[in-house]
Amino acid sequence: MGTDEGAFGQLLREARRRGQFTLEGLAQASGVSVRAIGDMERGRSLPRPATLTELLDALQLEGSARRALVQASTRRTSQVPRQLPPDLAAFRGREAELAGVLGHTDRASGQGGHVVISAIGGMAGVGKTALAVHWAHRVADRFPDGQIYVNLRGFEDARSPLDPGAALGGFLRALGVASTEIPSGTEERTALFRKRTRDRRMIVLLDNARTAEQVRPLLPASPGCLTIITSRNRLAGLAATDGAALVGLDVWTEAEAVAALSARIGDRRCQAEPEASAELVGLCGHLPLAVAVVAAQLSANPLMSLSTAVRELRGTEPRLDALAGDDRRADVRAVLSLSYHSLGGRTAHFFRCLALHPGPAVSAEAAASLAGVELPAARLHLRELTAASLLSRDAAGRYVLHDLLRAYGAELVHQEGDDRLAARCRLLDYLRQNAHAANRFLSRVPALPMGTPEPGVVRVTVDSREDALDWYGQEDPAFLAVQRSAADPALRRHRLDLALEWAAYNEVEGRWSEEISASSTALEAALEIDDPVTINRAGHNLVRSLIETGRLRDVDRPLDIVLQHLSRLPVERRARAERDVSWVYLYLERPAEGLRHALDALATARSLDQHNEVGRALTDAAWRLVQLGDHQEAIARCEEAIPILRQAGDRRYEAGAWGTIAYAHQDLGNLQDAVAGHRRALRVFEEMHDRYNQAEALDNLASALAELGATEEARTHWNRAADLFTQLHVARAADMRAKADALR
């Protein structure tokens, strides 16, 4: 029994007993079977919404009691992942293989349960994924805690295999772990994944693996879990050390291939031309992928005879090198070419552009931008390509191009002389333009100048913080793939600007490790371009990420670079840059240097009449003065800053100014004034959903309360600060927890 279902079951049992219902009585009143109610109460299942409504009405629950059951059901249901790709309606054959793997399933789902791992191996296009998905769907009801799926990209041209840490990040999010709570290291992610799946009965499908080393961190350790792996390699190491059962998959027999073709194009056509049917699947090498593509083309041309299809397939040249052999009937390129040449000219160009996308899956908006077409037209092309079996869909609705099809599309790009650079520029500009729009709801940093979008780039509507986070979540795999892909010097500026925009999302999600990687690459690119503005921004992003992860020893080099280029910045950007440096010195515990940079920022801002920057620089300088013990001067600076900040509508810095005044009063012994000021600052940060500064304010408030002797409240606030910093992966969470524990 999982804790999720158990909590709901306990609430349901208590409500039934309060209502003086027996199981049979509640079943009669609600129309829900005794067995179903019993399974829910024992934590074996959760109700569908309609079933839940019938139960609640029968129990005559209202108000908080009803809400408790609804919330328990809704919350827990969202933590049961259902990620399997759709099963093939036309799945045929593989009877012997299915019988074998279903035997493995019995070991996992039987009494007591065992850790069961099965690795399906075979050549590309042989139907490993189809068998794995079909198997998983056949037995999904035996694993009530859900199914997790990931494409590990073990064999995809121009892209490296998916890092196990990245895959684990997706697993943990699917299990309900917030992005901000996911550790940065692979080992830590593995440990958390195994902890979260310890009491669960789940299916884990690891598709397209390259090596045993890639797979091992992703294996659950729970008895009762079923792990299914597909790979072109025979993963003998998993059998030797992890007890995996190896399942070898060969091409179909002729009978299986003809049966599959009949299922797709209709029995009548195959029965009318049995010899042509056999020859056609023979020319496909009985390869499931090839048969599926030919079947889709024939379905789109219902008047074409199979004999004609055989003649066209025999005469199609050139052939896909990756699957070329002595027997030309086993060559897939001819099959793909037949399907490709049946496309309209615009859809064919669209298909070629998709081959240039570096990520594991592509959204409709990104696909439209790659091809430089309007979104409605892109959706039509995507539907045509999906119908022709040249694309599939993942669980999130994005479009997936099989690795062989991607390789074929890349060859076609070269053959047709398509403008690869222009397509990739449009993709990067799509990501950057829409990240810039999303950052209106996420970023605290002034936006960099944004030029006119490249022609053909799709602009997404982002009207709220939720829209912004949804868009980032959809496109983050593409951004990470762009960062990993080979650097084209012609795209250096695009990649640099994109990394600077993406920093806001990494900050909000507390993904400091990812930001260290991205900003390190961005800083090197900025230095190569020799652009002081982007050097400053990338350098500060890197320094900030290092500080938040506690890597203070690594700060010196990027900080030195930032300092070397400060004087080269346009004067209107210099005040903000000086304040950023002052912030760094705050956490390096060098307040005198921090004060010097804050005062430089103040002088620059006054000379340019930058009123917003004047208010912020006064506030920053005041905090450094508090650190140096000059409390009265700090209060005076804040009192000067507050009217300026209020007029500018800068609530965040106004709250910071009140917090600084409170801290100065605290040092002066005016504890009641200090507590009032810290509470005032905290309220503003809570209203702004600013978790980082909430944690700072809670720390300050707790310290004042502790001095007053209100130790319980102080401990509560330090624990809250620790929770917030933990969500944001900020190293100081441990300090907050230590302060709370010290009051016990």
N, C-alpha and C positions, 0 to 999 in steps of 0.2 A: 504493500500500500504506500503510495506517495504521500508526502505531507500535504500537497495541494488538495487532492481529493479527500484526504482524511479530515481536513479542516471543514470542508463543506459538509461531509457526511456527519460530523459531530453536530454541526448546527442543525441539520435536517432532523437528526434523531431527537435532539432536545426539543425542537418545535413540535414534532409528532407527539412526544410524550406529554408536553404541556397541553396539547389539544386533546389528550386522552384518546388518541387513535392507536389501534393496533396496525400492524403492517397491512393486514387484509382490509381493515376499515379505511385506511388512507388510500389504498389501491382502488377500492370501490368508489370512494368520493371523488377521486381525481381522474380515474380512467387510466392511470399508469400502473403497469403490472407490479405484482408483489416482488418478483425477481429483480426488476429494474430499481425499485425503491431500495431493496435490500443491498444491491450492488453499490448504490450511491452511499448508503449509510456506512457500509464497510470500506468506503474509500476506493472502490474499484472503478468507478466511472463518475462522470459529471453530466448533468442534464443538458439537453438542447434548450434554447430559449422558450420554445412553445411548451415543452414538458415542464420546465421550471414554473411557468405561469400557472399551469394546471395544478401543480402541487401547492403553490402559494395561495391560490384561490380556495382550494379545498381546506387548507389549514387556517383560512381566514386571517392571514397575517397582514398587518398594515404597519405603516410608520417605520420606526428604526429596526424592528424585527424583520420586516420584509426587505428593507434595504440591506441588512447584513447578509442575508442569503443571496440576494442579487449580486452584491459586490463581491462576495466570495466566489460565486460561480463565474462572474465576468473576469475577475482578476486571475483566477487560476486557469481558466480556459485559455487566456492569452499567453500562458506560459507553456502550453502544449504545442510544440512546433509540428506543422504539417507541410513539410518542404518537398515531398516527393514530386518529381515531374509527372505529368499525366501518363497513364499507362496507354500503350498502343491498342486501339480497338482491333486492329488487324494483326495482333500478335499470333504467330503460328509456329508450330514445330517446337523443337527443344524439349521434347517429352522426356527423354532420358536424363538430360541435364536438370530439368525441373524436379524430377523424382529424386535425384541426388541432393539437390540443395534444400528441398523441402524436408529431407531427413535431417540436415543440419539445423533447420528451424525447430524441429521437434526437441532437439537437445537444449536449445535456448529457452523455449517457452514451456518446457515440462516442469514437473515438480522439482523444487530446489533450484533449478536453473543452472546453466553453465555459461562461462564466457565463450561465445562462439564467434569465430572470425572466418569468413570465407572470401578467398581472393579469386576472382574470375579473370582469366588471362586469355589473350588471343590477339590477332592482328587488328589493325585499324579497320573500322567499318564492319566488323564481324558480328556486331550486335551484343557486345558485352553490356553496354548500358541498358539496352532494351530488355535483356534477360534480368539484369539486376533490378530494374524498376518494376518489371512485371512480377518478379518474385516478391519484392517488398510489398507491392499492392495486395498480392494474394494472401499474405500473412499479417498485414497491418493490424487486423483486429486482435491479434494475440499480443500486441505491444501497445497497451493503452496510453503510454506516456509520450507517444508521438514518434515522428521520423525527422531526421536531420539529413540533409543532402548537400554535397559540395563537389564542384568540378575542380580537381587539383591541377589541371592543366599540365599534366606530365609530358605530353607530346604535342606541342603546339609551336609551329614555326614562329620565329621572331618574338617569342615571349618565353620568359623563364617560368619554371613550375611554380605553383602557388606556394608561398612560404607557409609552413605549418602554423606559425604564430598568427598569420592573417586568417587562416581557416578557423583556428580556434576562436578568434575574435568574433567571427560570424556565428559559430556554434553558441558561444556564451550569450550573445545578444538574442539568439533564437530561444534560449532557455530563460529569458527574462532578466538577464544581468544588464544593467545600464552600462552604456559605453564608458562612462566615467569611473565605473567600478572594475573595469577589466584591466588586469596587470599588463605591464609592457613587455615582460619577458615570456618566451615560449614555455619554459619549464613551469613558470608560475601559472600561465594560462592552462597548461595541461593539468596541473594539480587542481585548479578551480573547476575545470570541466569534469574531471573524474569525481570531485566532491559533489558537484551538482547532479551528476547522473548516478551516484552511488546507489540510491534506492529506487531507481527508475527502470522500467522495462521499455526499451526503445530500440528503434532501428537506426543505425548510422550507416549511410551510404556514401562511400568515398570513391568518387568516380574519376577515372583517368589519372591514376597515380603513376609516378615515375619510379620510385625506389621504396624499399622498406623503411629507410630512414625518414622519408617524407611522411610515411603513414603512421609510424609508431606513436608520435606525440598525440595523434588524434584518436587513439583506441580507448574506448571506455573500459573500465575495469569492473563494471557491475555484472554480477551473475544475472542472467535473464536478458541482457542486451544482445542484439544481433548486429554484427558489423559486416557489411558487404563491401568489398573492394573490387574495382575493375582496373586493369592495367594491361598495356601491351607487353610488358615484361613479366616473366614468370617470377613471382616474388617468393623465391625459395627460402630466403632468410626468414620470412614471416612464419613459414611452416616449421622451420628448424627451431626458432627461439620463442615464437608466440603461439604455436599450436594451430596456425591457420590451416584450413582445408583448402587445397588448390583445386580449382575447377578450370580445366582447359576447354576452350570453346573454339571449334573449327567452323568453317563455312557450312552453310546448309547442304543437306542432300538435295538432289534434284527434285525429289517429291516435296520436300519442305519448301523449297524456293518457289515451285509452281503453285503450291497451296497459298503461299504468301502473296504471290502475284494475283491469284484468283480472288483472294480476299480484298484486294485493293481495286481491281478493275472489273470484277464481276466474273462469276463462273462461266457465263455464256460465251464470253470472248475467248477464254482459254479452251473451253470444250470445243469451240468451233475450229480452232487452229492448235491442236495439241502438239504437233511437231514444232511449230513456230514458238509456242510457249516454252517448250523445253530448250530450244535453241536460244531464245532470248535470255532466259535465266542463266544458260550456260555462258553466253557472252558477258553476262554480269559476274561470271566467276562464282555464281551462287553466293555472292557477298550480300548480306542483308542490306547494307547501305545502298549498294548499286541497284538492287532490285527495287527498293523503295523509291529511288529517284526516277527510274524508268517507269514504274507504275504511276507515279504522280504525273509524268509527262503524258502517258497514255490516257489517264483519266481526263486530262485537260483537252485531249483530242479524241473524243469517243468514236469518230468515224475512221480513224487510222487503223488499218489492219496490222496484226502482229507481224506478218511477213514484211510489210513495209518498214516497220520499226526495226526488224532484224537487219534489213539491207542498209538502212541509215546508220545503224550502230556499227555495222561492219565497216562502213566507209568513212567513219568519223576519225579525223586526225587533228592535232597530235595527241599524245597520250600522257597521262599523269606519271611522271618519273617515279614518284614515291611508291607506286604500286605496279610498275612495269615489270614484265617477266617474259619468259620464253613463250608462255601460253597467252596469246593476246586476248583470249576470252576472259582472262582474269584481270584485265586492265580497267581501272575505274575512271580514268580521265575521259574516255570515250562516252561513258554514261553521263558524267557531269556535263560534258560538252553538249550532248543531246538535249539535256534539260535547259542548259544556259541559252542555247541558240533558239529555244522556243519562246524565250522572253521577248517582250517588246524592247525597243532600243533604249528607252529611258530607264526601264526596270533593270536592264542588263548593266547599264552604267551605274545604277544605284547599288547593284550587287557587288560590283568591283570596288566601289568606295567602301562598302562595309568591311572588306578584307583589310583595309588600312586601319581599322579601329584596334587599339592595342589591348583593350580590356577583355575580361571574360564574357561580358554581355554588354549589349548596347541598348540604350533607351531610344524611343522613337524620335525624341528631340535631337539627341546626339547624332543619330543616323541621318536625319534631315540635314543637319548642319554639315556633316561630312560630305554629303552629296550636293549641298548647296541648293536644296529645293524647299518649297513650302511644306509645312507640317502635314496638311491634308494630303498632298501628293505623296509624301513619304509614307503615310499610313497605307495608302493604296499599294505602293510598291512592296511594303512589308507584308501585306496580306497576300499578294501574288507570290512572293518568294516563300512564304510559309506554306501556302497551298501546294507549291511545287516541291516541297520537302527540301528546299535549300536553306531554310531557317527553321529553328524550333524556339520554343518559349521556355523561360525558366519560371520558378515558383513566384518570382516577383513581377512577372509579365514582360521582362526584358527579352530581347531577341538574341539568340545564341547561334553562332556560325560554327559548324563542325570543323575540326582541325583540317580535314582533307579539303573541305570546301573553301576554307580560308586560304590554304596553299594554292588551290586552283585559281581563286579570285586574284591572289597576288600575282600569279603568272599572267593572268589576263590584263591586269593593270599595266604590266611591262609591255605586253604585246600591243595593246591599244594606245600606248603612249599617253595614258592619263596623267594629269598633273597631280602627282602625289603630294608635293609640297603645299599646293593650294588647299587640298582636302585636309591635310593635317593642320594647317594654319586655321582653317575654319573650325575644326574640332577644338583646338586649344582656345580659340577665341570664344567659342560657345561656352566652354567651361569657365573662362575668366569673366566674360560679360555677366553671366548669370550668378556667379559667385559674388561679383561686385554688387549686384542687385540684392542678393540675399543678405549681404553684410550690413545693409541698412538696419537690419533687425538684430544683428549679432555683434558687430565690431564696435569697439570703443576707440579705435584709431582713425584719424582723419583719412579719408579715401585718397588713394593716388589718382592722378588724372586718368580718365578713361576715354579713349578715342572712340570713333564711330565703329560699330561692329563691321566685320568683314561681310561683304554681300553674301546672302544665303544663310547667315547665322540665325538660329531660332532664339527668340527671347521668351523666357518663361515668366509667367505672372507669379510674382512673389509678393503677397500682401500681408504677411504676418510672420512672426517668429516660427510658428509651426510649419508654414509653407517653406521657410528658409531651411529648417532642419530636414524636412522631408526631401527637398531637392538635393541637399548635400548628401543625404544618405543614399539616394538613388545613384548619384554620379561619383561618389567617393572611390569605388573600385576603378573607375576610369582614370581618375586623378592619380591613384597609386600606380596604375599601369603606365601612365605617361611618365611618372617619375622614374620608373624602373627601365623603361625602354631606352634603346640606344640614342645617345644625344646627337642630333643633327645640328651642326653649327648654325644653320639658317633658322632654326627654331629656338635658339638659345634665349632670345629676348621673350618670346612667347612663354616658354617654360618658366623663366624667372618671374615674370609678372603674375603668372598663374599661381606659383608657389606663395607669393606675397599675399594674394587674395585668400588662399586656402588657410592661411595662418589663423584667421578668425574662427573658423570651424574647429580647428585643432585645439584652440584655446578653450572654446565653449565646452567641448567634449572632454577636456583634460587629457588630450592625446599628446603629451609632451615628447614622448619617444619618437612618434611619427614626425612631430614638428622639428625635432633636432635633426633628423635625416633630411627633411625637405629644406629647412633653412640653411643647413650646411651646404647643400648643393646650390641653393640660390645665392649664397654669399660668394661662392667660387665663381659663379656665372656673372654676378654683379662686378666682381673685381676684374674679370676678363673684359667686360664691356666698359669698365672704368666709369660707372655712373654713380656719383656720390649719393644721390637720393636712395637708390635701391641698395647700395652698400650699407647705408645707415639703417634702412628698414630691415633688411635680411640679417644684418649683424645684431641688431637689437632683438629680433625674434629668436635668434639662436641663444643669445645671452639669457634672455628671459626663460627659455625652456630649460637651459642648464641649471639656472637658479631654482626653478620650481621642482626639479628632480634631485636637488641636493648636490649637484656636481659642481661645486664652487671652484674646485681646482682647475676646471676646464674653461673657466670664464675668461682668463687673462688674454688669450690670443684674440678671440673675436672682439673683446672690449677694446684692446689696443687698436684693432683695425677701425672700429667705430670712432675712437678718439682721433686717429690720424686724419680722418676724412671730415671731421666736424666743420672745419673752417671752409671746406669746399662747398658746403650746402648752400642753396639759395637762401638769402637772409630771411625770407618769410617762413622757412622751415626750421630755422636754427633754434628758436625758443623751445619748440616741442622736443627737438633732439637733445638739447641740454637738459631738459627735465627728465627725459628717458635715462640719461646717464646718471642724473641725481638719484633716480629710483634704484638703479643698480648698486650704487654706493651705499644706499640704505641697507640692502640685504647683505652687502659685504662688510657691514659694520664699520664703515669709514665715513661718519657723519660730516666731518669737516670738509672733505672733498665733495660730498653730496651737497652741502650748503653752498659751496663755491659755484657749482654748476647750476643750482637753482637760482642763485643771484645773477649769474650770467644770463640765464633764461629771462629773468625779470627785466634786466636792463635792455635786452634785445626787444622784448615785447613792448616795453614802454616807448622805445624809440620808434617803433612801427605802429603805435596806437592799436596793438592787438589786445583788445580789452579782455577777451576770453583767456588768452595766454597770461595776461597780467594776473588775473584772479587765480589761475592754477599755479603759477610760479610763486605767488605769495603764500599759497597754502603749502606747497612743497617745501619752501624755505622755512615756514613755521614749524613743520614737523622735524626738520633737521635741527632747528634751534632748540626744540624740546629735548632731542637726543643729547644736545650739547649743554643742557641745563639752563638755558636763557629763556625761562618760562614767560616772563612778562613781555619780552619782545615777541615771542611766538604768539601770544594772545593778541597783541597789537596788530601783527601781520594778518592774522585770521579775521579780525574785526574789520580791517581794511578790505580784505578779499571778499567777504560775504556779500555786501551789496553789489559788487561787480558781478559775482557769479550768479546771484539771484536775477539781476537784470539780463544776463546772458542765457538764463534758463538752464544752467549747468547744475542740476540737482546732485549729481554724483560728487562733484568737487565741493559743493556747498556742504553736503553731509560730511565730507572729509574734513572741512574746516571746523565744523562743530565738534567732530571727534578729536581734532587736535587741541582745541580749546579745553575739552574735557580732560584730555590726558595731561595738559599743563596744570589744570586745577588739581588733578589727582596728585601730581608731584608736589604741589604746594600745600597739600593736606586738606583741600576743600573737597572732601569725598562726596558729599551730597550733590554738589554742582557737577562733579565728574560723572557720577552715575546718570544724572539727568541728561547730560550732553551725549554720553555714549548711547543711551536709549534713543535719543533723537536721531543720531546718525544711523543706528541700526534700522529704525523704521523706514527711513528713506531707501536704504539698500535692499530691504525686503520688498518694498513696493516696486523697485526697479528689477527684481529678480536677479540681482547681482550677487551671485553666490560667493565669489571671491572676497568682495568687500564686506559681505555679511559675516564671513568667518573672521576677517580682521576686526570688525566692530565687536563681535562676540568675545574675542580675545581681550580687547581693551575693557569691555564692560565687566567681564569676569574678574579681571585683575582689580578693578575698583571695588566690586562687591566683596572680594576676598579680604581686602583691607578693611572694609566695614564690618567684617565678621559674618557676612551672609554666605557661608561656605557652601550650603546645599545649592543655592541658586548659581553661585559661581561655578561649581562643578558641572551643573547642567549646561551652562553656556559654553564651557570649555569642551565638553563632549560634543555639543552641537557644532562648534567650530571644527573639531577633529573630523566629524562626519562630512562636513562640507569640503574640507581640504582633501579628504580621502576620495570623495567623488571626483574631484578635479585633479587627482594624482599629484597633489602638492606635498612635497616632502615634510613640510612643517606640521602635517597632521599628527605625527608622532610627538612633537613638542606639546601640542594642545592636549593630547591624551595624557602625557606625563604630568602636566599641570593639574589636570583633573584628578589623577590618581594620587597626587601628593596631598590633596585635601582630605583623603579618607582617614 
